[in-house]
Amino acid sequence: MSNLREGEYVAIKSYKHDGSLHRTWRDTMLLKNTENEFIGVNDHTLVTEDDGRRWVTREPAIVYFHKHYWFNIIAMIRDNGVSYYCNLASPYTLDNEALKYIDYDLDVKVFPNGERKLLDVDEYDAHGKNWHYSAELDQILKTNVKVLIDWIENGKGPFSEAYIDLWYRRYQQLSQVSQH
């Protein structure tokens, strides 16, 4: 899949620590794919949950994955501003089937007004006990929460308005090309 070109589509598959499939996004448009980063966009994308439920994303969302950070970022572009949903997760891999990562339950939601919420701490604790998250993994994830908060507070990467504008404009250009 390293030969994917911008404007092409890829599936994204999220797994849990025990290897079970958690969630699948069917068609994510690739905007950038480098050795360390994957940037894409979901727009009215079909999502399938582990229990078979299906739904479609409501608004365009820039998705950001990195090979060295234990989080990924979904920037949802809404009428009232950009909302962020950040998953604490393993760095991604990309193969012929999909972009894949392990979701580690903890999430940080950032609202358009800058308010932040750490979500699913109870789920993280329960899965950590059930699936025996190691002390090393726990430390990696806690360190990456700090990195993520630093990015949020300092407007780094996807948390920059200019970044969102750039990649959303690129998506619009590629969408127009694919409609001709």
N, C-alpha and C positions, 0 to 999 in steps of 0.2 A: 504493500500500500504506500510505500515511500514515493512511488511514482504518481500518486494522486496529484491532480492539478487543480488550481483554484477554480471554483465554480462547479466542481464535481461533488457528488454526494457520498457520504459514508454513514454507516450505522454507529451508534454509541451504545455500549453495553456496560452496565454497572453490575458488579457482583458484590456479595457479602464475603466476609472473612472465611466462611466455611466452604466457599466455592459456588454457592447457589446464585443463580441469576436473580438480580434485584429489579432492574428496570432497563428497557431498551427504547432508544429514540431511533426511529427508522431512517429518516433522511436529514442529515445535517450537512449543509453546504460548507465546503472547505473554503476558507478565505486565505489561510496561511499555514504552511506545514514545513517546519524546519527541523533540524536535528533535535532541538529541545522544546519547541513550542508547537501547539496546534491551536489555531483560532478558527472558529466556524460560526455558523448562525443557524438557529432553529426558527422557523416561522410556519405556524400551523402544521407542526410536525406530529406525526402519530407516535404516541408513547404507549408502551405496553408494560404493565406492572407484573410482578412475579405471580400474582394470583389470576392473571389473565385479563384483568380490567384494562380497558383501553380509553385513552382520551387524547385530545389534540391541543397542543400549546396554543395560547390565545394571542400572543403578541410576538414580534421579533425579539430574539434574545441572542446576544453575542456570547459564545461559549469559549472559555480559555482553559487550556490544559498545559502543564509543564512537566518535563521529565525529571526535574530535581526537587520540585515542591510537592508536599503531601496535601494539596488542596486543588480544587478546580472551581472556576467562577462562572456563574451564569448571570449575565447582565440583561435584565428584562426591560425593554424599551416601552414605556407606557406613557399615556397622555399626561400624567401628573409627574413625570420624571423617570429616572432609571432606578429600578429596584434590583438588588443583588441577592442571589442565593449562592452561598459558598459551601461546598461540600468538603469536609476533611476526608481525604481519600488518598490512596496510593498514587504515585506517579503513573501516568498512562503508558500503555503499550498500544501499538498499532500493527495489526496483521491483516491478512487478506479478507478477513471476515468483518472486522470492526475496530474502532478505538475502544479499548477496555481499561477498566480500573476497578479497584476494590473500594467500596463506600464504607467509611468508618463511622457512620451514624451522626457524629457531631456536625452541626451546620451553623453558619453565621448568616443571619439575614440582615441586610442593610436597606433601610427605607430611603426614599428620595430626600427626606429631610436630614439624613445622616444618622438617625437613630439606629442602633445595632442591638441585635438579640442573639444570644447563644442558644441554640435549640437542640433538643433530643439528648440531653445529658443523661437522662434516665435510661434511654435506649442504649447509649454507649456503655453505661455501667453494666446493664443486663447482658448485652452481647459480649462484653469483655470477660464477664464471669463464665458465660456459657461456652464461649469459643476460646477461652484462655489467651486473651491478648497478653503479650509479653510486656514486661516492665520497659524493655527497649522500645517497643512499638508505642506504648503509652507516652513515653518521653518524646519520641519523634513527633507524635501528633500534637502534644502540648507545645512543643517548640514551634511547630508550624502554625498553630493558632496565633502565637505571638507575631510571627512573620506576617500572617494574613492581616492582623489588626494594624500592624505598622503600614502595610500597603494601603489599607482603608484610610487610616489617619493622614497619610501623606499623599493621597491621590495617585498612587503608583499604578502602572499598567492599566487594567480594565477599570480602575476606580478614577481614572482621569476622563473628564468630559471630552477632551480632544481625541483620546483613544477611541471612545465609543463613537464619536462623530465620524472619524476616519473609517472605521471598520463597517459602520452602518452604511455610509456612502458607497463603500466598495461593494457591499452586498447588493445595494440598489442598482449599481452599474452592472454587476454580473447577472442580476435577475432580469434586467431589460434585455441584455444580450441573449439570454436563454429563451426569451419570449418571442424573438424574431425568427 
